[in-house]
Amino acid sequence: MATLGILHGANDLLIYRRATQQNVSALLFIVFYVLFACVIGVVVYLEPVLGINLFVLLSAFHFGEEHFSWWKEQKNVAFIFWCFFYGLSVFSLLFLTHLSTLEQFLEASNYAPGVLTWSTFFMIPIVVVQVVLGLAHLFLGKVNLLQFLFLELSLVLLYFVFQQLDLFSAFAFYFVLWHSIPSIFSQIKILGLSGWKGFIAYSKHAMPFYLTSILGLFILYYFIGIALLSLTTIVLLGAMTTIPHVILFAYLKVTVQPKN
């Protein structure tokens, strides 16, 4: 997660500039980005229940949208809901397969154990709604049968993979292989790059932000030590880094048609 996971979010400034065709000031962009991250951090710190659910719900849309972006570019409400419930299905399956472990972490990190109880009670409805939305798109000719089956069988495969791994390994497996790598490919396409040379160019642009992020993690570890790996800190840092990234890409997806 500290390699491709961080790398996939390190080119947000370049993506924004290319997608909007605006040469926005790097300093201005970074200041607003960091300020927004700090606001998110304060919210999560003061209201952890709100923060952790906000983190999951926003990430659900972002993760679900990434599953679809490589073959489908739509902005209608039904498609957005399908993306959201697909990503939420992934989280529900992850939580369901590690519920006892998650409850222990929540208790040890001063979170109420029931903060994610919706993942248990609503897991089946969430998956059912996702399937119904998928079938509706299939019958309306918005997706073909192969695409529909691929998406649904991916959930089945993830469920069995999640069962074989511990909570953090399962999330890392999904986050890197199912989200970060496809996201990097999508971003390379948005930037008008391709192939191995495109990845090298993408990485060079991202490197200053990537190295800054890694340095920041080392500094945090120096000051707080093993507490960096507590669920409270992970959720806090995850929300501060993920939510601005999610909001940015949601904005670009809804308001801007990327130009290759």
C-alpha positions as semicolon CSV with decimal commas, in nm:
position;residue;x (nm);y (nm);z (nm)
1;M;0,000;0,000;0,000
2;A;0,298;0,229;0,058
3;T;0,412;0,172;-0,301
4;L;0,140;0,162;-0,568
5;G;-0,129;0,253;-0,315
6;I;0,020;0,594;-0,242
7;L;0,152;0,636;-0,595
8;H;-0,196;0,616;-0,750
9;G;-0,302;0,929;-0,561
10;A;0,018;1,129;-0,605
11;N;-0,067;1,280;-0,943
12;D;-0,390;1,458;-0,853
13;L;-0,251;1,801;-0,949
14;L;-0,141;1,680;-1,293
15;I;-0,470;1,496;-1,348
16;Y;-0,667;1,809;-1,254
17;R;-0,464;2,028;-1,487
18;R;-0,498;1,788;-1,780
19;A;-0,867;1,712;-1,728
20;T;-0,973;2,077;-1,687
21;Q;-0,715;2,220;-1,927
22;Q;-0,634;2,479;-1,658
23;N;-0,278;2,555;-1,550
24;V;-0,375;2,605;-1,186
25;S;-0,098;2,714;-0,950
26;A;0,068;2,417;-0,779
27;L;0,097;2,612;-0,454
28;L;-0,271;2,712;-0,460
29;F;-0,381;2,357;-0,537
30;I;-0,167;2,207;-0,259
31;V;-0,282;2,465;-0,003
32;F;-0,650;2,397;-0,071
33;Y;-0,587;2,021;-0,083
34;V;-0,406;2,022;0,253
35;L;-0,660;2,253;0,416
36;F;-0,944;2,028;0,304
37;A;-0,754;1,724;0,438
38;C;-0,711;1,902;0,772
39;V;-1,084;1,979;0,790
40;I;-1,157;1,612;0,726
41;G;-0,906;1,518;0,995
42;V;-1,076;1,744;1,252
43;V;-1,418;1,598;1,168
44;V;-1,294;1,239;1,198
45;Y;-1,110;1,316;1,523
46;L;-1,406;1,491;1,687
47;E;-1,677;1,264;1,546
48;P;-1,514;0,924;1,484
49;V;-1,843;0,744;1,415
50;L;-1,937;1,000;1,151
51;G;-1,582;1,000;1,020
52;I;-1,540;0,627;0,973
53;N;-1,878;0,589;0,804
54;L;-1,814;0,892;0,582
55;F;-1,478;0,743;0,488
56;V;-1,640;0,409;0,397
57;L;-1,934;0,557;0,206
58;L;-1,725;0,796;-0,005
59;S;-1,464;0,528;-0,068
60;A;-1,740;0,289;-0,173
61;F;-1,838;0,513;-0,463
62;H;-1,477;0,576;-0,559
63;F;-1,386;0,206;-0,553
64;G;-1,703;0,107;-0,737
65;E;-1,652;0,373;-1,001
66;E;-1,300;0,246;-1,067
67;H;-1,437;-0,101;-1,143
68;F;-1,647;0,051;-1,421
69;S;-1,431;0,333;-1,557
70;W;-1,218;0,118;-1,785
71;W;-1,516;0,019;-2,000
72;K;-1,802;0,256;-1,924
73;E;-1,816;0,636;-1,914
74;Q;-2,157;0,754;-1,798
75;K;-2,289;1,028;-1,572
76;N;-2,654;0,929;-1,520
77;V;-2,794;0,879;-1,171
78;A;-2,868;0,507;-1,212
79;F;-2,510;0,433;-1,313
80;I;-2,374;0,638;-1,020
81;F;-2,595;0,439;-0,781
82;W;-2,472;0,113;-0,932
83;C;-2,110;0,223;-0,879
84;F;-2,187;0,319;-0,520
85;F;-2,365;-0,004;-0,428
86;Y;-2,099;-0,212;-0,604
87;G;-1,824;-0,051;-0,395
88;L;-2,040;-0,082;-0,084
89;S;-2,082;-0,452;-0,160
90;V;-1,704;-0,491;-0,155
91;F;-1,683;-0,324;0,187
92;S;-1,975;-0,529;0,320
93;L;-1,810;-0,855;0,214
94;L;-1,478;-0,742;0,364
95;F;-1,639;-0,652;0,697
96;L;-1,859;-0,962;0,705
97;T;-1,562;-1,196;0,662
98;H;-1,366;-1,021;0,940
99;L;-1,640;-0,905;1,175
100;S;-1,488;-1,043;1,498
101;T;-1,145;-0,898;1,416
102;L;-1,297;-0,563;1,323
103;E;-1,494;-0,548;1,648
104;Q;-1,175;-0,612;1,849
105;F;-0,993;-0,332;1,666
106;L;-1,286;-0,098;1,714
107;E;-1,298;-0,166;2,088
108;A;-0,920;-0,126;2,126
109;S;-0,929;0,202;1,931
110;N;-1,209;0,360;2,135
111;Y;-1,468;0,319;1,860
112;A;-1,810;0,184;1,943
113;P;-1,813;-0,181;1,827
114;G;-2,143;-0,121;1,650
115;V;-2,013;0,165;1,437
116;L;-2,025;-0,057;1,127
117;T;-2,318;-0,282;1,219
118;W;-2,488;-0,179;0,895
119;S;-2,236;-0,401;0,716
120;T;-2,395;-0,704;0,886
121;F;-2,762;-0,612;0,876
122;F;-2,760;-0,459;0,530
123;M;-2,503;-0,679;0,355
124;I;-2,761;-0,889;0,169
125;P;-2,984;-0,590;0,074
126;I;-2,675;-0,398;-0,046
127;V;-2,562;-0,686;-0,267
128;V;-2,918;-0,746;-0,392
129;V;-2,963;-0,378;-0,485
130;Q;-2,631;-0,389;-0,669
131;V;-2,737;-0,700;-0,864
132;V;-3,077;-0,546;-0,949
133;L;-2,911;-0,228;-1,078
134;G;-2,672;-0,441;-1,282
135;L;-2,956;-0,646;-1,430
136;A;-3,143;-0,326;-1,517
137;H;-2,839;-0,198;-1,708
138;L;-2,805;-0,537;-1,875
139;F;-3,169;-0,551;-1,991
140;L;-3,153;-0,190;-2,112
141;G;-2,846;-0,271;-2,318
142;K;-2,617;-0,040;-2,119
143;V;-2,380;-0,330;-2,048
144;N;-2,337;-0,667;-2,214
145;L;-2,368;-1,008;-2,049
146;L;-1,993;-1,065;-2,031
147;Q;-1,936;-0,735;-1,850
148;F;-2,218;-0,806;-1,604
149;L;-2,093;-1,157;-1,526
150;F;-1,735;-1,033;-1,488
151;L;-1,839;-0,775;-1,228
152;E;-2,057;-1,017;-1,030
153;L;-1,807;-1,303;-1,037
154;S;-1,539;-1,058;-0,922
155;L;-1,741;-1,006;-0,603
156;V;-1,763;-1,382;-0,553
157;L;-1,388;-1,416;-0,602
158;L;-1,317;-1,129;-0,361
159;Y;-1,539;-1,293;-0,099
160;F;-1,333;-1,614;-0,109
161;V;-1,004;-1,420;-0,112
162;F;-1,117;-1,213;0,188
163;Q;-1,191;-1,534;0,378
164;Q;-0,833;-1,655;0,333
165;L;-0,660;-1,336;0,450
166;D;-0,659;-1,130;0,768
167;L;-0,843;-0,797;0,769
168;F;-0,555;-0,568;0,676
169;S;-0,403;-0,809;0,423
170;A;-0,745;-0,851;0,260
171;F;-0,794;-0,475;0,229
172;A;-0,438;-0,427;0,103
173;F;-0,493;-0,701;-0,157
174;Y;-0,808;-0,532;-0,281
175;F;-0,677;-0,176;-0,257
176;V;-0,359;-0,243;-0,454
177;L;-0,462;-0,508;-0,710
178;W;-0,828;-0,416;-0,764
179;H;-0,814;-0,039;-0,722
180;S;-0,471;0,125;-0,734
181;I;-0,331;-0,055;-1,038
182;P;-0,646;-0,007;-1,254
183;S;-0,660;0,354;-1,135
184;I;-0,301;0,413;-1,246
185;F;-0,385;0,272;-1,591
186;S;-0,691;0,499;-1,613
187;Q;-0,490;0,804;-1,509
188;I;-0,215;0,724;-1,760
189;K;-0,485;0,716;-2,028
190;I;-0,628;1,050;-1,912
191;L;-0,280;1,201;-1,935
192;G;-0,245;1,084;-2,295
193;L;0,033;0,840;-2,209
194;S;0,066;0,470;-2,286
195;G;0,279;0,165;-2,227
196;W;0,583;0,127;-2,005
197;K;0,718;0,469;-2,105
198;G;0,388;0,620;-2,002
199;F;0,414;0,458;-1,659
200;I;0,769;0,590;-1,620
201;A;0,656;0,943;-1,709
202;Y;0,358;0,910;-1,475
203;S;0,585;0,797;-1,191
204;K;0,832;1,081;-1,249
205;H;0,554;1,339;-1,221
206;A;0,421;1,173;-0,905
207;M;0,758;1,123;-0,735
208;P;0,785;1,459;-0,547
209;F;0,440;1,408;-0,390
210;Y;0,503;1,037;-0,333
211;L;0,835;1,095;-0,154
212;T;0,678;1,373;0,054
213;S;0,405;1,132;0,165
214;I;0,658;0,863;0,258
215;L;0,869;1,117;0,448
216;G;0,558;1,229;0,633
217;L;0,485;0,870;0,741
218;F;0,841;0,831;0,873
219;I;0,811;1,157;1,067
220;L;0,481;1,044;1,218
221;Y;0,633;0,711;1,312
222;Y;0,925;0,889;1,478
223;F;0,688;1,090;1,698
224;I;0,407;0,843;1,773
225;G;0,574;0,507;1,714
226;I;0,361;0,194;1,691
227;A;0,047;0,403;1,748
228;L;0,074;0,481;1,377
229;L;-0,065;0,132;1,315
230;S;-0,366;0,171;1,545
231;L;-0,707;0,167;1,380
232;T;-0,778;0,519;1,505
233;T;-0,469;0,658;1,332
234;I;-0,521;0,449;1,018
235;V;-0,880;0,570;0,982
236;L;-0,775;0,929;1,050
237;L;-0,491;0,928;0,797
238;G;-0,694;0,721;0,551
239;A;-0,980;0,969;0,559
240;M;-0,749;1,272;0,532
241;T;-0,573;1,131;0,224
242;T;-0,859;0,944;0,059
243;I;-1,156;1,182;0,087
244;P;-0,991;1,480;-0,092
245;H;-0,876;1,238;-0,366
246;V;-1,227;1,090;-0,394
247;I;-1,396;1,432;-0,404
248;L;-1,154;1,556;-0,671
249;F;-1,212;1,258;-0,899
250;A;-1,589;1,268;-0,841
251;Y;-1,586;1,636;-0,941
252;L;-1,387;1,561;-1,256
253;K;-1,610;1,266;-1,340
254;V;-1,932;1,467;-1,306
255;T;-1,827;1,804;-1,448
256;V;-1,542;1,738;-1,688
257;Q;-1,505;1,515;-1,990
258;P;-1,138;1,407;-1,985
259;K;-0,944;1,475;-2,301
260;N;-0,682;1,220;-2,402
